[in-house]
Amino acid sequence: MIPASFEYHRARTIDEALELLAKYGEDAKILAGGQSLLPMMKLRLASPGHLVDISEVAQLKELREADGLIRIGAAATETALLHSALLRGKCPLIGEAAAQIGDPQIRNRGTLGGNLAHGDPGNDHPSVMIALGASVIARGPAGERRLPMDGFYRGLYDTQLEPLELLTEIQVPTPPARSGAAYLKLKRKIGDFATAASAVQLSLGEGDTCARIGIALTNVAPMPLRLSGAEALLAGKRITAELIEQAAQIATGACDAADDFHGPSEYRAQMAGEMTRRALAGALERARRD
Ligand SMILES: Cc1cc2nc3c(=O)[nH]c(=O)nc-3n(C[C@H](O)[C@H](O)[C@H](O)COP(=O)(O)OP(=O)(O)OC[C@H]3O[C@@H](n4cnc5c(N)ncnc54)[C@H](O)[C@@H]3O)c2cc1C
C-alpha cells in the first residue's frame, strides 16, 4: 500500500530536529529507522504531514560510558548495538536482545530510541531496559527531562513522551563486577515478535547473595511488565532452584496476554514462566563466572 503524501525533512542536529518539530507541531512525526512508522503509514494507521528524519544526526548515534552510565544515542541502530565492544564488555544484555530483533535489514535501520518510543508491547528493548534500571532523556519545548524506563509506558502504544519531544539518549547504569544477564525469547520462527520473552539482569554480593535484580517480560500484556514481586522474592538471598521456580510462577501469574496468532493466553503465560526460569538460571550462571 502507498502512504498518504507527506513532506520529508532531514535534520542534521538535535536543535534542527526540535525546531522542525516545533514548526510543524502535531502534524510532524520523527522518522528514525522507519521500521515501525513506515508500515503504519502504508496501512494508513498514521498519516503525518511532515516527517523529521533523525537518522543522520551524529550526536544521536554516540555510544559511550561516563559517570557510571552507559549512554546510548537514541538513533543508534540495532546493528551498532550488536557490534559495540563497549556493550559486549560491560552490558551484554542489550546486544543479546538486539540480535533477536527482526532480520538483518530491520536491524540495520531500526534504532534503540525508535524501539522504545514506539510503545509496541512486542518490542524487545523495553523489558530489557526496565530490567537494567535504565532511563531515557527527552528534549522538547519545555526543556530536558529524565524518565525512568520503569513507568515510561502508560498502555498500548502510549508512553510518557509528549508529541513535540525527542528522545535523545538512553542511560543504563553500568552493571558492577559479578553481574550476569539473559534475554530469553520464544518466537514461532526467526524474525518474529515474541510469543513471550523475559529479561533478567542481576548482580551478586557477599556470599553469592543477590545484591540487585531486575526482571521484566515482553509481549504478555498491553505494555512491558516489571516483575517487582519476583525481584523482591530474590533480593538479598542466595538464589536457589526453589526460588527460581517460585519466580517463574510469579511471571506466569502476572501475564495479561491476549489469545492471538502467537498462541492462547494460557500458553503464553506458561511460556513467560518458562522464559523467566531459563533467564534466571542463565543470568545466575553468568554472574558466578563474571
Ligand atoms: C518485519 C518486522 C519484524 C520486526 N521484529 C521485531 C522484533 O522481533 N522485536 C522488536 O523489538 N522489534 C521488531 N520490529 C520493529 C523494529 O524493531 C523497529 O525498528 C522499531 O520498533 C522502531 O524503531 P525505528 O527506529 O525503526 O523507529 P521508527 O519506525 O522510525 O519510529 C517508530 C515510532 O517512534 C517514534 N520515534 C522514533 N525515534 C524517536 C525518538 N528518538 N524520539 C521520539 N520518538 C521517536 C516515531 O515518531 C514513531 O512514532 C520489527 C519490524 C518489522 C517491520
The ligand as an SDF file (V2000), in Angstrom:
LIG
                    3D

 53 58  0  0  0  0  0  0  0  0999 V2000
    9.0040   -7.4570    9.9300 C   0  0  0  0  0  0  0  0  0  0  0  0
    9.3650   -6.7600   11.2250 C   0  0  0  0  0  0  0  0  0  0  0  0
    9.7850   -7.5250   12.3010 C   0  0  0  0  0  0  0  0  0  0  0  0
   10.1380   -6.8870   13.4960 C   0  0  0  0  0  0  0  0  0  0  0  0
   10.5170   -7.6580   14.5490 N   0  0  0  0  0  0  0  0  0  0  0  0
   10.8190   -7.0670   15.7190 C   0  0  0  0  0  0  0  0  0  0  0  0
   11.2040   -7.8410   16.8450 C   0  0  0  0  0  0  0  0  0  0  0  0
   11.2910   -9.0660   16.8040 O   0  0  0  0  0  0  0  0  0  0  0  0
   11.4900   -7.1880   18.0090 N   0  0  0  0  0  0  0  0  0  0  0  0
   11.4160   -5.8200   18.1040 C   0  0  0  0  0  0  0  0  0  0  0  0
   11.6970   -5.2900   19.1730 O   0  0  0  0  0  0  0  0  0  0  0  0
   11.0630   -5.0730   17.0580 N   0  0  0  0  0  0  0  0  0  0  0  0
   10.7530   -5.6370   15.8750 C   0  0  0  0  0  0  0  0  0  0  0  0
   10.3890   -4.8620   14.8110 N   0  0  0  0  0  0  0  0  0  0  0  0
   10.2570   -3.4020   14.9990 C   0  0  0  0  0  0  0  0  0  0  0  0
   11.6020   -2.7200   14.7470 C   0  0  0  0  0  0  0  0  0  0  0  0
   12.4850   -3.0820   15.7920 O   0  0  0  0  0  0  0  0  0  0  0  0
   11.5140   -1.2100   14.6760 C   0  0  0  0  0  0  0  0  0  0  0  0
   12.7450   -0.8020   14.1800 O   0  0  0  0  0  0  0  0  0  0  0  0
   11.2460   -0.4620   15.9550 C   0  0  0  0  0  0  0  0  0  0  0  0
   10.0010   -0.8450   16.5100 O   0  0  0  0  0  0  0  0  0  0  0  0
   11.1360    1.0490   15.7030 C   0  0  0  0  0  0  0  0  0  0  0  0
   12.4070    1.6220   15.5310 O   0  0  0  0  0  0  0  0  0  0  0  0
   12.6730    2.6030   14.3120 P   0  0  0  0  0  0  0  0  0  0  0  0
   13.9950    3.2370   14.5600 O   0  0  0  0  0  0  0  0  0  0  0  0
   12.5230    1.8600   13.0460 O   0  0  0  0  0  0  0  0  0  0  0  0
   11.5400    3.7210   14.5280 O   0  0  0  0  0  0  0  0  0  0  0  0
   10.5200    4.3880   13.5140 P   0  0  0  0  0  0  0  0  0  0  0  0
    9.7350    3.3640   12.8100 O   0  0  0  0  0  0  0  0  0  0  0  0
   11.2230    5.4010   12.6980 O   0  0  0  0  0  0  0  0  0  0  0  0
    9.5900    5.1440   14.5770 O   0  0  0  0  0  0  0  0  0  0  0  0
    8.6920    4.4420   15.4120 C   0  0  0  0  0  0  0  0  0  0  0  0
    7.9300    5.4440   16.2890 C   0  0  0  0  0  0  0  0  0  0  0  0
    8.8000    6.0030   17.2690 O   0  0  0  0  0  0  0  0  0  0  0  0
    8.9070    7.4300   17.0970 C   0  0  0  0  0  0  0  0  0  0  0  0
   10.3050    7.7760   17.3290 N   0  0  0  0  0  0  0  0  0  0  0  0
   11.3820    7.1930   16.7240 C   0  0  0  0  0  0  0  0  0  0  0  0
   12.5190    7.6950   17.2330 N   0  0  0  0  0  0  0  0  0  0  0  0
   12.1550    8.5910   18.1840 C   0  0  0  0  0  0  0  0  0  0  0  0
   12.8880    9.4400   19.0580 C   0  0  0  0  0  0  0  0  0  0  0  0
   14.2250    9.4650   19.0810 N   0  0  0  0  0  0  0  0  0  0  0  0
   12.1870   10.2420   19.9040 N   0  0  0  0  0  0  0  0  0  0  0  0
   10.8210   10.2220   19.9130 C   0  0  0  0  0  0  0  0  0  0  0  0
   10.0780    9.4370   19.1050 N   0  0  0  0  0  0  0  0  0  0  0  0
   10.7490    8.6360   18.2410 C   0  0  0  0  0  0  0  0  0  0  0  0
    8.4320    7.7030   15.6740 C   0  0  0  0  0  0  0  0  0  0  0  0
    7.9220    9.0120   15.5080 O   0  0  0  0  0  0  0  0  0  0  0  0
    7.3740    6.6360   15.5110 C   0  0  0  0  0  0  0  0  0  0  0  0
    6.1790    7.0460   16.1210 O   0  0  0  0  0  0  0  0  0  0  0  0
   10.0630   -5.4620   13.6010 C   0  0  0  0  0  0  0  0  0  0  0  0
    9.6640   -4.6850   12.4990 C   0  0  0  0  0  0  0  0  0  0  0  0
    9.3120   -5.3250   11.3130 C   0  0  0  0  0  0  0  0  0  0  0  0
    8.9000   -4.4810   10.1450 C   0  0  0  0  0  0  0  0  0  0  0  0
  1  2  1  0
  2  3  1  0
  2 52  2  0
  3  4  2  0
  4  5  1  0
  4 50  1  0
  5  6  2  0
  6  7  1  0
  6 13  1  0
  7  8  2  0
  7  9  1  0
  9 10  1  0
 10 11  2  0
 10 12  1  0
 12 13  2  0
 13 14  1  0
 14 15  1  0
 14 50  1  0
 15 16  1  0
 16 17  1  0
 16 18  1  0
 18 19  1  0
 18 20  1  0
 20 21  1  0
 20 22  1  0
 22 23  1  0
 23 24  1  0
 24 25  2  0
 24 26  1  0
 24 27  1  0
 27 28  1  0
 28 29  2  0
 28 30  1  0
 28 31  1  0
 31 32  1  0
 32 33  1  0
 33 34  1  0
 33 48  1  0
 34 35  1  0
 35 36  1  0
 35 46  1  0
 36 37  1  0
 36 45  1  0
 37 38  2  0
 38 39  1  0
 39 40  1  0
 39 45  2  0
 40 41  1  0
 40 42  2  0
 42 43  1  0
 43 44  2  0
 44 45  1  0
 46 47  1  0
 46 48  1  0
 48 49  1  0
 50 51  2  0
 51 52  1  0
 52 53  1  0
M  END
$$$$
